[in-house]
C-alpha cells in the first residue's frame, strides 16, 4: 500500500519529483546536445508549443575566441499555460517562457534540464494554481521523457 501511494504521488508530481533542492530538474540524454534539443523541439511543436529561441552558447563562445562544452538553451511556451500563472503572480514572468538547457558535462555525458514548476510556485509565491502547476509539471515530464526516448 505504501509503495502504491508513493508511486502515485511521483506520477502526479511529474518533473517536480526529479528536481533537486534548487528546483532544477535534469535527466540524462543518450543523444548529443544538438540531437537532444532537436528531439525536444519536435516534441514541443507536436504538442502546440511555440519555440521562441534556441541559443547555442558554445557557438557564441567560439565567436569571441572562447571554448566551452556543447550547451544549448531552448526557450518555449504556450500562453495558455503561462498566462494564468503570470496573472496569479506577475513576477513569474521573469522565468517564463520556459527554458530547457541541454549540456555536456566534463565526463562527456549529456543532460537535459528545466526549472520545475514547483520551484516557480515557491519562488514567486503562486497561490491557488496547484492544479495548473501539477498539470504543467506532468506535461513537461512527459515531453522531456518523449524527447529522450
N, CA, C and O atoms as a DFTB+ gen file, in Angstrom:
596 C
 N C O
     1  1       0.825      -1.193       0.000
     2  2       0.000       0.000       0.000
     3  2       0.872       1.262       0.000
     4  3       0.629       2.192      -0.769
     5  1       1.879       1.282       0.862
     6  2       2.770       2.439       0.960
     7  2       3.472       2.682      -0.379
     8  3       3.593       3.828      -0.814
     9  1       3.938       1.604      -1.038
    10  2       4.607       1.736      -2.335
    11  2       3.657       2.246      -3.407
    12  3       4.060       3.019      -4.276
    13  1       2.405       1.822      -3.354
    14  2       1.407       2.286      -4.318
    15  2       1.166       3.779      -4.154
    16  3       1.090       4.512      -5.140
    17  1       1.047       4.222      -2.929
    18  2       0.835       5.651      -2.664
    19  2       2.037       6.455      -3.141
    20  3       1.876       7.513      -3.749
    21  1       3.238       5.959      -2.868
    22  2       4.452       6.647      -3.312
    23  2       4.510       6.716      -4.834
    24  3       4.829       7.765      -5.395
    25  1       4.205       5.618      -5.502
    26  2       4.235       5.597      -6.968
    27  2       3.222       6.576      -7.546
    28  3       3.532       7.290      -8.500
    29  1       2.029       6.621      -6.990
    30  2       1.006       7.552      -7.472
    31  2       1.422       8.999      -7.224
    32  3       1.183       9.865      -8.065
    33  1       2.032       9.260      -6.092
    34  2       2.490      10.624      -5.793
    35  2       3.558      11.058      -6.781
    36  3       3.523      12.188      -7.268
    37  1       4.511      10.177      -7.088
    38  2       5.566      10.526      -8.045
    39  2       4.993      10.748      -9.436
    40  3       5.416      11.662     -10.143
    41  1       4.029       9.916      -9.835
    42  2       3.391      10.092     -11.135
    43  2       2.660      11.424     -11.188
    44  3       2.741      12.139     -12.187
    45  1       1.946      11.762     -10.119
    46  2       1.189      13.006     -10.065
    47  2       2.108      14.225     -10.086
    48  3       1.804      15.227     -10.734
    49  1       3.212      14.137      -9.388
    50  2       4.117      15.281      -9.302
    51  2       4.962      15.468     -10.552
    52  3       5.448      16.570     -10.806
    53  1       5.144      14.417     -11.331
    54  2       5.888      14.528     -12.585
    55  2       7.289      15.048     -12.376
    56  3       8.030      14.556     -11.525
    57  1       7.644      16.049     -13.161
    58  2       9.010      16.576     -13.157
    59  2       9.401      17.154     -11.808
    60  3      10.589      17.196     -11.486
    61  1       8.439      17.602     -11.008
    62  2       8.771      18.136      -9.686
    63  2       9.493      17.099      -8.835
    64  3      10.339      17.444      -8.011
    65  1       9.152      15.815      -9.039
    66  2       9.767      14.751      -8.256
    67  2      11.242      14.587      -8.581
    68  3      11.999      14.076      -7.756
    69  1      11.662      15.009      -9.761
    70  2      13.053      14.847     -10.184
    71  2      13.899      16.074      -9.878
    72  3      15.117      16.044     -10.050
    73  1      13.282      17.126      -9.437
    74  2      14.019      18.367      -9.185
    75  2      14.841      18.255      -7.912
    76  3      14.415      17.654      -6.925
    77  1      16.017      18.843      -7.956
    78  2      16.857      18.917      -6.766
    79  2      16.354      20.021      -5.863
    80  3      15.350      20.664      -6.168
    81  1      17.034      20.248      -4.761
    82  2      16.604      21.272      -3.810
    83  2      16.602      22.677      -4.409
    84  3      15.928      23.570      -3.895
    85  1      17.348      22.874      -5.486
    86  2      17.388      24.184      -6.139
    87  2      16.287      24.344      -7.181
    88  3      16.203      25.381      -7.839
    89  1      15.428      23.310      -7.339
    90  2      14.324      23.388      -8.285
    91  2      14.701      23.068      -9.714
    92  3      13.875      23.203     -10.617
    93  1      15.939      22.645      -9.936
    94  2      16.397      22.325     -11.286
    95  2      16.293      20.822     -11.489
    96  3      16.948      20.044     -10.795
    97  1      15.471      20.423     -12.441
    98  2      15.271      19.007     -12.745
    99  2      16.086      18.650     -13.973
   100  3      15.961      19.301     -15.011
   101  1      16.917      17.625     -13.868
   102  2      17.723      17.222     -15.020
   103  2      17.625      15.724     -15.243
   104  3      17.467      14.937     -14.310
   105  1      17.725      15.361     -16.513
   106  2      17.651      13.962     -16.928
   107  2      18.786      13.695     -17.899
   108  3      19.130      14.548     -18.717
   109  1      19.365      12.510     -17.802
   110  2      20.444      12.120     -18.707
   111  2      19.883      11.882     -20.109
   112  3      18.766      11.391     -20.271
   113  1      20.676      12.240     -21.113
   114  2      20.305      12.009     -22.507
   115  2      21.340      11.100     -23.155
   116  3      22.536      11.220     -22.891
   117  1      20.878      10.203     -23.993
   118  2      21.813       9.344     -24.731
   119  2      22.200       9.963     -26.068
   120  3      22.965       9.378     -26.836
   121  1      21.670      11.143     -26.337
   122  2      21.923      11.840     -27.598
   123  2      22.924      12.974     -27.379
   124  3      23.200      13.363     -26.244
   125  1      23.458      13.493     -28.473
   126  2      24.322      14.674     -28.386
   127  2      23.469      15.873     -27.966
   128  3      22.240      15.795     -27.962
   129  1      24.114      16.961     -27.618
   130  2      23.374      18.172     -27.251
   131  2      22.473      18.627     -28.400
   132  3      21.283      18.840     -28.171
   133  1      22.989      18.788     -29.640
   134  2      22.100      19.221     -30.725
   135  2      20.947      18.247     -30.977
   136  3      19.818      18.674     -31.216
   137  1      21.228      16.941     -30.925
   138  2      20.168      15.951     -31.135
   139  2      19.127      16.024     -30.023
   140  3      17.929      15.916     -30.285
   141  1      19.574      16.205     -28.796
   142  2      18.650      16.301     -27.665
   143  2      17.707      17.482     -27.863
   144  3      16.497      17.354     -27.673
   145  1      18.256      18.623     -28.240
   146  2      17.425      19.814     -28.441
   147  2      16.533      19.638     -29.668
   148  3      15.366      20.028     -29.633
   149  1      17.050      19.064     -30.745
   150  2      16.221      18.796     -31.927
   151  2      15.019      17.935     -31.556
   152  3      13.892      18.220     -31.962
   153  1      15.262      16.892     -30.791
   154  2      14.187      15.980     -30.392
   155  2      13.169      16.703     -29.507
   156  3      11.964      16.487     -29.644
   157  1      13.644      17.549     -28.610
   158  2      12.724      18.297     -27.754
   159  2      11.898      19.274     -28.578
   160  3      10.698      19.412     -28.340
   161  1      12.509      19.948     -29.533
   162  2      11.775      20.866     -30.415
   163  2      10.648      20.116     -31.121
   164  3       9.518      20.601     -31.174
   165  1      10.948      18.944     -31.660
   166  2       9.939      18.149     -32.367
   167  2       8.766      17.817     -31.454
   168  3       7.608      17.961     -31.848
   169  1       9.063      17.373     -30.240
   170  2       8.005      17.020     -29.288
   171  2       7.193      18.253     -28.906
   172  3       5.963      18.210     -28.912
   173  1       7.862      19.338     -28.576
   174  2       7.162      20.560     -28.166
   175  2       6.233      21.058     -29.262
   176  3       5.075      21.385     -28.998
   177  1       6.731      21.116     -30.484
   178  2       5.909      21.607     -31.593
   179  2       4.734      20.674     -31.866
   180  3       3.656      21.136     -32.243
   181  1       4.925      19.377     -31.683
   182  2       3.822      18.431     -31.893
   183  2       2.724      18.614     -30.850
   184  3       1.585      18.195     -31.060
   185  1       3.067      19.237     -29.733
   186  2       2.103      19.494     -28.656
   187  2       1.568      20.926     -28.685
   188  3       0.906      21.362     -27.743
   189  1       1.852      21.653     -29.762
   190  2       1.321      23.003     -29.905
   191  2       2.088      24.081     -29.170
   192  3       1.600      25.202     -29.026
   193  1       3.282      23.759     -28.703
   194  2       4.101      24.754     -28.012
   195  2       4.843      25.601     -29.040
   196  3       5.161      25.133     -30.133
   197  1       5.109      26.835     -28.680
   198  2       5.890      27.731     -29.528
   199  2       7.340      27.703     -29.064
   200  3       7.624      27.834     -27.873
   201  1       8.255      27.530     -30.016
   202  2       9.678      27.630     -29.710
   203  2      10.084      29.052     -30.068
   204  3      10.071      29.431     -31.239
   205  1      10.440      29.829     -29.068
   206  2      10.769      31.240     -29.265
   207  2      12.221      31.456     -29.656
   208  3      12.528      32.347     -30.449
   209  1      13.114      30.647     -29.106
   210  2      14.539      30.835     -29.409
   211  2      15.314      29.580     -29.060
   212  3      14.931      28.787     -28.201
   213  1      16.421      29.441     -29.769
   214  2      17.391      28.380     -29.488
   215  2      18.759      29.048     -29.480
   216  3      19.186      29.618     -30.484
   217  1      19.430      28.977     -28.364
   218  2      20.720      29.652     -28.209
   219  2      21.811      28.600     -28.039
   220  3      21.770      27.784     -27.119
   221  1      22.775      28.635     -28.935
   222  2      23.917      27.731     -28.865
   223  2      25.047      28.477     -28.152
   224  3      25.804      29.217     -28.780
   225  1      25.151      28.280     -26.855
   226  2      26.143      29.005     -26.059
   227  2      27.572      28.683     -26.491
   228  3      28.432      29.565     -26.485
   229  1      27.832      27.441     -26.862
   230  2      29.188      27.063     -27.287
   231  2      29.566      27.772     -28.580
   232  3      30.702      28.220     -28.733
   233  1      28.623      27.876     -29.509
   234  2      28.897      28.579     -30.771
   235  2      29.131      30.064     -30.515
   236  3      30.014      30.671     -31.120
   237  1      28.344      30.642     -29.624
   238  2      28.527      32.057     -29.288
   239  2      29.886      32.282     -28.627
   240  3      30.566      33.266     -28.917
   241  1      30.275      31.381     -27.750
   242  2      31.581      31.492     -27.091
   243  2      32.706      31.406     -28.118
   244  3      33.680      32.157     -28.055
   245  1      32.559      30.486     -29.058
   246  2      33.583      30.314     -30.097
   247  2      33.751      31.582     -30.929
   248  3      34.858      31.903     -31.361
   249  1      32.654      32.302     -31.153
   250  2      32.704      33.535     -31.947
   251  2      33.561      34.617     -31.290
   252  3      34.037      35.527     -31.969
   253  1      33.757      34.524     -29.986
   254  2      34.601      35.509     -29.294
   255  2      35.907      34.878     -28.811
   256  3      36.579      35.408     -27.927
   257  1      36.252      33.736     -29.409
   258  2      37.525      33.096     -29.122
   259  2      37.587      32.296     -27.838
   260  3      38.674      32.017     -27.332
   261  1      36.432      31.922     -27.304
   262  2      36.394      31.131     -26.073
   263  2      35.888      29.723     -26.371
   264  3      35.172      29.501     -27.348
   265  1      36.263      28.795     -25.531
   266  2      35.854      27.396     -25.684
   267  2      34.954      26.996     -24.527
   268  3      35.180      27.379     -23.379
   269  1      33.941      26.229     -24.849
   270  2      33.128      25.602     -23.815
   271  2      32.506      24.342     -24.396
   272  3      32.385      24.199     -25.613
   273  1      32.118      23.438     -23.517
   274  2      31.473      22.204     -23.973
   275  2      30.125      22.547     -24.604
   276  3      29.567      23.612     -24.337
   277  1      29.598      21.645     -25.444
   278  2      28.300      21.895     -26.069
   279  2      27.226      22.225     -25.023
   280  3      27.035      21.496     -24.050
   281  1      26.543      23.329     -25.252
   282  2      25.489      23.804     -24.351
   283  2      24.486      24.587     -25.176
   284  3      24.849      25.559     -25.840
   285  1      23.214      24.169     -25.139
   286  2      22.168      24.886     -25.872
   287  2      20.977      25.142     -24.962
   288  3      20.587      24.296     -24.158
   289  1      20.412      26.333     -25.113
   290  2      19.235      26.749     -24.359
   291  2      18.067      26.872     -25.320
   292  3      18.191      27.468     -26.390
   293  1      16.933      26.305     -24.934
   294  2      15.719      26.392     -25.734
   295  2      14.679      27.153     -24.921
   296  3      14.428      26.824     -23.762
   297  1      14.076      28.172     -25.533
   298  2      13.038      28.968     -24.870
   299  2      11.718      28.647     -25.558
   300  3      11.591      28.801     -26.773
   301  1      10.738      28.201     -24.778
   302  2       9.478      27.721     -25.360
   303  2       8.317      27.963     -24.404
   304  3       8.510      28.208     -23.213
   305  1       7.124      27.889     -24.948
   306  2       5.959      28.026     -24.092
   307  2       4.671      28.084     -24.866
   308  3       4.631      27.909     -26.084
   309  1       3.613      28.337     -24.114
   310  2       2.274      28.474     -24.659
   311  2       1.522      29.409     -23.718
   312  3       1.412      29.124     -22.525
   313  1       1.004      30.521     -24.238
   314  2       0.298      31.477     -23.371
   315  2      -0.847      30.853     -22.574
   316  3      -1.206      31.346     -21.505
   317  1      -1.412      29.776     -23.093
   318  2      -2.498      29.094     -22.399
   319  2      -2.044      28.582     -21.027
   320  3      -2.807      28.612     -20.062
   321  1      -0.812      28.120     -20.954
   322  2      -0.296      27.595     -19.691
   323  2       0.371      28.644     -18.829
   324  3       0.244      28.614     -17.605
   325  1       1.083      29.575     -19.452
   326  2       1.849      30.557     -18.693
   327  2       1.057      31.744     -18.193
   328  3       1.319      32.245     -17.099
   329  1       0.092      32.206     -18.975
   330  2      -0.647      33.418     -18.609
   331  2      -1.365      33.301     -17.266
   332  3      -1.284      34.230     -16.463
   333  1      -2.070      32.191     -16.986
   334  2      -2.722      32.101     -15.670
   335  2      -1.739      32.211     -14.505
   336  3      -2.079      32.739     -13.445
   337  1      -0.528      31.714     -14.706
   338  2       0.481      31.827     -13.648
   339  2       0.925      33.273     -13.485
   340  3       1.120      33.745     -12.365
   341  1       1.085      33.981     -14.608
   342  2       1.508      35.386     -14.547
   343  2       0.410      36.277     -13.977
   344  3       0.702      37.284     -13.333
   345  1      -0.851      35.914     -14.208
   346  2      -1.966      36.662     -13.617
   347  2      -1.946      36.480     -12.097
   348  3      -2.173      37.430     -11.348
   349  1      -1.674      35.256     -11.652
   350  2      -1.636      34.969     -10.216
   351  2      -0.423      35.600      -9.540
   352  3      -0.508      36.043      -8.395
   353  1       0.701      35.640     -10.247
   354  2       1.944      36.186      -9.679
   355  2       2.759      36.800     -10.814
   356  3       3.539      36.099     -11.459
   357  1       2.591      38.095     -11.067
   358  2       3.264      38.737     -12.200
   359  2       4.779      38.539     -12.247
   360  3       5.361      38.563     -13.331
   361  1       5.428      38.346     -11.104
   362  2       6.886      38.182     -11.123
   363  2       7.334      36.889     -11.795
   364  3       8.501      36.760     -12.165
   365  1       6.424      35.931     -11.957
   366  2       6.802      34.676     -12.619
   367  2       7.175      34.919     -14.085
   368  3       7.788      34.064     -14.724
   369  1       6.804      36.075     -14.607
   370  2       7.151      36.405     -15.999
   371  2       8.663      36.445     -16.220
   372  3       9.118      36.295     -17.354
   373  1       9.446      36.641     -15.167
   374  2      10.909      36.621     -15.310
   375  2      11.397      35.213     -15.662
   376  3      12.465      35.061     -16.255
   377  1      10.629      34.192     -15.304
   378  2      11.000      32.799     -15.562
   379  2      10.229      32.170     -16.718
   380  3      10.454      31.008     -17.057
   381  1       9.337      32.920     -17.315
   382  2       8.564      32.416     -18.456
   383  2       8.886      33.251     -19.678
   384  3       9.186      34.435     -19.524
   385  1       8.843      32.711     -20.871
   386  2       8.529      31.328     -21.184
   387  2       9.546      30.373     -20.550
   388  3      10.613      30.768     -20.082
   389  1       9.154      29.094     -20.560
   390  2      10.031      28.069     -20.003
   391  2      11.322      27.976     -20.788
   392  3      11.392      28.343     -21.960
   393  1      12.329      27.479     -20.117
   394  2      13.633      27.260     -20.744
   395  2      14.067      25.835     -20.456
   396  3      13.875      25.319     -19.355
   397  1      14.655      25.207     -21.466
   398  2      15.274      23.890     -21.289
   399  2      16.735      24.042     -21.665
   400  3      17.071      24.713     -22.641
   401  1      17.593      23.419     -20.892
   402  2      19.026      23.507     -21.133
   403  2      19.575      22.113     -21.395
   404  3      19.377      21.195     -20.599
   405  1      20.268      21.965     -22.521
   406  2      20.985      20.717     -22.816
   407  2      22.467      21.043     -22.767
   408  3      22.917      22.016     -23.372
   409  1      23.226      20.224     -22.043
   410  2      24.660      20.488     -21.912
   411  2      25.424      19.175     -21.795
   412  3      24.876      18.134     -21.433
   413  1      26.696      19.267     -22.111
   414  2      27.600      18.131     -21.956
   415  2      28.486      18.403     -20.746
   416  3      29.120      19.454     -20.655
   417  1      28.526      17.452     -19.819
   418  2      29.342      17.658     -18.621
   419  2      30.809      17.295     -18.883
   420  3      31.169      16.901     -19.992
   421  1      31.634      17.429     -17.871
   422  2      33.079      17.207     -18.005
   423  2      33.425      15.769     -18.382
   424  3      34.517      15.505     -18.886
   425  1      32.500      14.839     -18.141
   426  2      32.737      13.434     -18.490
   427  2      32.184      13.073     -19.862
   428  3      32.266      11.921     -20.288
   429  1      31.619      14.061     -20.553
   430  2      31.052      13.808     -21.873
   431  2      29.607      13.343     -21.850
   432  3      29.061      12.990     -22.896
   433  1      28.977      13.333     -20.687
   434  2      27.578      12.935     -20.546
   435  2      26.690      14.130     -20.866
   436  3      26.963      15.254     -20.444
   437  1      25.623      13.872     -21.617
   438  2      24.690      14.938     -21.991
   439  2      23.485      14.904     -21.058
   440  3      22.993      13.839     -20.685
   441  1      23.025      16.090     -20.695
   442  2      21.904      16.263     -19.776
   443  2      20.884      17.220     -20.372
   444  3      21.217      18.086     -21.182
   445  1      19.631      17.044     -19.953
   446  2      18.551      17.965     -20.306
   447  2      17.927      18.424     -18.999
   448  3      17.490      17.600     -18.196
   449  1      17.884      19.731     -18.782
   450  2      17.372      20.254     -17.524
   451  2      16.348      21.348     -17.726
   452  3      16.302      22.009     -18.763
   453  1      15.526      21.520     -16.702
   454  2      14.459      22.523     -16.735
   455  2      14.145      22.939     -15.295
   456  3      14.327      22.150     -14.368
   457  1      13.681      24.159     -15.111
   458  2      13.192      24.576     -13.797
   459  2      11.851      23.896     -13.554
   460  3      10.954      23.965     -14.393
   461  1      11.718      23.252     -12.428
   462  2      10.473      22.568     -12.089
   463  2       9.387      23.591     -11.749
   464  3       9.674      24.605     -11.113
   465  1       8.138      23.335     -12.167
   466  2       7.046      24.247     -11.816
   467  2       6.921      24.489     -10.307
   468  3       6.530      25.580      -9.892
   469  1       7.244      23.501      -9.494
   470  2       7.194      23.678      -8.038
   471  2       8.170      24.772      -7.594
   472  3       7.891      25.525      -6.661
   473  1       9.303      24.848      -8.267
   474  2      10.280      25.905      -7.991
   475  2       9.654      27.270      -8.275
   476  3       9.798      28.203      -7.485
   477  1       8.957      27.378      -9.411
   478  2       8.300      28.648      -9.752
   479  2       7.247      29.003      -8.712
   480  3       7.123      30.160      -8.309
   481  1       6.493      28.002      -8.282
   482  2       5.460      28.230      -7.265
   483  2       6.081      28.820      -6.001
   484  3       5.585      29.805      -5.456
   485  1       7.158      28.213      -5.547
   486  2       7.801      28.672      -4.311
   487  2       8.508      30.008      -4.498
   488  3       8.400      30.896      -3.652
   489  1       9.225      30.150      -5.593
   490  2       9.991      31.376      -5.827
   491  2       9.084      32.601      -5.915
   492  3       9.422      33.671      -5.409
   493  1       7.928      32.433      -6.563
   494  2       7.041      33.576      -6.822
   495  2       5.788      33.568      -5.943
   496  3       4.883      34.383      -6.127
   497  1       5.749      32.645      -4.995
   498  2       4.620      32.556      -4.063
   499  2       3.280      32.485      -4.800
   500  3       2.340      33.213      -4.481
   501  1       3.217      31.610      -5.773
   502  2       1.986      31.425      -6.550
   503  2       0.994      30.658      -5.689
   504  3       1.300      29.580      -5.179
   505  1      -0.184      31.219      -5.534
   506  2      -1.224      30.578      -4.729
   507  2      -2.451      30.303      -5.577
   508  3      -2.768      31.057      -6.497
   509  1      -3.136      29.215      -5.260
   510  2      -4.389      28.885      -5.919
   511  2      -4.240      28.314      -7.319
   512  3      -5.223      28.239      -8.055
   513  1      -3.057      27.917      -7.698
   514  2      -2.833      27.380      -9.047
   515  2      -2.186      25.996      -9.004
   516  3      -1.509      25.594      -9.951
   517  1      -2.395      25.270      -7.907
   518  2      -1.762      23.954      -7.776
   519  2      -2.160      23.003      -8.897
   520  3      -1.322      22.268      -9.419
   521  1      -3.428      23.015      -9.266
   522  2      -3.886      22.116     -10.332
   523  2      -3.168      22.432     -11.647
   524  3      -2.709      21.525     -12.341
   525  1      -3.073      23.705     -11.981
   526  2      -2.391      24.109     -13.220
   527  2      -0.905      23.776     -13.158
   528  3      -0.333      23.305     -14.142
   529  1      -0.277      24.016     -12.012
   530  2       1.149      23.722     -11.861
   531  2       1.424      22.224     -11.943
   532  3       2.410      21.802     -12.548
   533  1       0.556      21.426     -11.337
   534  2       0.733      19.974     -11.401
   535  2       0.528      19.454     -12.819
   536  3       1.245      18.559     -13.267
   537  1      -0.454      20.018     -13.526
   538  2      -0.669      19.617     -14.920
   539  2       0.537      19.998     -15.769
   540  3       0.972      19.228     -16.625
   541  1       1.063      21.173     -15.528
   542  2       2.243      21.640     -16.252
   543  2       3.447      20.748     -15.955
   544  3       4.198      20.394     -16.863
   545  1       3.627      20.388     -14.699
   546  2       4.735      19.500     -14.323
   547  2       4.610      18.159     -15.038
   548  3       5.595      17.625     -15.548
   549  1       3.403      17.623     -15.072
   550  2       3.183      16.347     -15.758
   551  2       3.453      16.440     -17.246
   552  3       4.043      15.535     -17.837
   553  1       3.018      17.544     -17.855
   554  2       3.237      17.735     -19.294
   555  2       4.723      17.890     -19.605
   556  3       5.220      17.299     -20.563
   557  1       5.432      18.677     -18.806
   558  2       6.872      18.863     -19.026
   559  2       7.628      17.554     -18.843
   560  3       8.557      17.254     -19.593
   561  1       7.229      16.784     -17.853
   562  2       7.858      15.490     -17.614
   563  2       7.639      14.567     -18.812
   564  3       8.573      13.921     -19.286
   565  1       6.398      14.512     -19.295
   566  2       6.080      13.642     -20.433
   567  2       6.820      14.082     -21.693
   568  3       7.334      13.245     -22.435
   569  1       6.874      15.392     -21.938
   570  2       7.537      15.883     -23.155
   571  2       9.047      15.666     -23.102
   572  3       9.655      15.298     -24.107
   573  1       9.651      15.888     -21.946
   574  2      11.100      15.653     -21.860
   575  2      11.399      14.157     -21.948
   576  3      12.386      13.758     -22.566
   577  1      10.555      13.331     -21.334
   578  2      10.744      11.879     -21.455
   579  2      10.645      11.432     -22.906
   580  3      11.453      10.626     -23.368
   581  1       9.656      11.954     -23.625
   582  2       9.470      11.587     -25.039
   583  2      10.694      11.997     -25.852
   584  3      11.149      11.239     -26.708
   585  1      11.226      13.176     -25.595
   586  2      12.401      13.651     -26.334
   587  2      13.621      12.778     -26.072
   588  3      14.503      12.666     -26.923
   589  1      13.671      12.168     -24.909
   590  2      14.845      11.379     -24.529
   591  2      14.699       9.885     -24.809
   592  3      15.610       9.109     -24.519
   593  1      13.559       9.476     -25.371
   594  2      13.346       8.045     -25.687
   595  2      14.391       7.540     -26.652
   596  3      14.370       6.367     -27.026
